[in-house]
Amino acid sequence: MITILIWLIILGLILFLFRNTIKEKFFTDKTKNYTIDDRYNAAKREREKEIDHLLSKMGKNGIEDLSEKDRKRLDELSKK
């Protein structure tokens, strides 16, 4: 029983010491290998989502439903 406990502690210590290596091997960053086009398209999709959110927030009453901050953000996004 004590032997199993010692092995579990050793295994936990090894996993803790090599956690960054394990993370890099098994949980790779998907954006790490993005090309310039991939980054551009990802940013464009994010802008489109934000614009869609702001436009849906306007609803039936129009631009009066938006706060001043939302209006400025919508104006910035529409210029890009």
C-alpha positions as CSV (number, residue, x, y, z in Angstrom):
1,M,0.0,0.0,0.0
2,I,2.8,2.4,0.9
3,T,4.6,1.5,-2.3
4,I,1.6,2.5,-4.4
5,L,1.4,5.8,-2.5
6,I,5.1,6.5,-3.1
7,W,4.7,5.7,-6.8
8,L,1.7,8.1,-7.1
9,I,3.6,10.8,-5.4
10,I,6.6,10.3,-7.7
11,L,4.3,10.3,-10.8
12,G,2.5,13.4,-9.6
13,L,5.9,15.1,-9.1
14,I,7.1,14.1,-12.6
15,L,3.8,15.3,-14.1
16,F,4.2,18.6,-12.3
17,L,7.8,19.2,-13.3
18,F,7.1,18.4,-17.0
19,R,3.6,20.1,-17.2
20,N,4.7,22.6,-19.8
21,T,6.2,20.0,-22.1
22,I,3.1,17.8,-21.7
23,K,0.9,20.8,-22.5
24,E,2.8,21.7,-25.6
25,K,2.7,18.1,-26.9
26,F,-0.9,17.3,-26.3
27,F,-2.7,20.6,-26.2
28,T,-1.2,22.6,-29.0
29,D,-2.2,26.2,-29.7
30,K,-4.3,26.1,-32.8
31,T,-3.4,29.8,-33.6
32,K,0.3,29.1,-33.4
33,N,0.6,28.0,-37.0
34,Y,-1.8,30.6,-38.5
35,T,-0.7,32.3,-41.7
36,I,-1.2,36.0,-42.3
37,D,-4.4,35.1,-44.2
38,D,-5.7,32.9,-41.4
39,R,-5.1,35.7,-38.8
40,Y,-6.8,38.3,-41.1
41,N,-9.8,36.0,-41.6
42,A,-10.1,35.2,-37.9
43,A,-10.0,38.9,-37.0
44,K,-12.6,39.6,-39.8
45,R,-14.9,36.9,-38.4
46,E,-14.6,38.4,-34.9
47,R,-15.4,41.9,-36.2
48,E,-18.4,40.5,-38.1
49,K,-19.7,38.8,-35.0
50,E,-19.4,42.0,-33.0
51,I,-21.2,44.0,-35.7
52,D,-23.9,41.4,-35.8
53,H,-24.3,41.6,-32.0
54,L,-24.5,45.4,-32.1
55,L,-27.0,45.3,-34.9
56,S,-29.2,42.8,-33.2
57,K,-29.0,44.9,-30.1
58,M,-30.5,47.8,-32.0
59,G,-33.6,45.7,-32.5
60,K,-36.9,47.4,-33.6
61,N,-36.3,50.8,-32.1
62,G,-33.2,51.5,-34.2
63,I,-30.0,53.2,-33.1
64,E,-31.6,54.7,-30.0
65,D,-31.3,51.3,-28.3
66,L,-27.5,51.5,-28.4
67,S,-25.5,53.2,-25.7
68,E,-23.0,55.9,-26.6
69,K,-20.1,53.4,-26.2
70,D,-21.9,50.9,-28.5
71,R,-22.5,53.6,-31.1
72,K,-18.8,54.5,-31.2
73,R,-17.8,50.9,-31.4
74,L,-20.2,50.3,-34.3
75,D,-18.8,53.4,-36.1
76,E,-15.2,52.1,-35.6
77,L,-16.1,48.7,-36.9
78,S,-17.9,50.0,-39.9
79,K,-14.8,52.0,-41.0
80,K,-12.5,49.0,-41.0
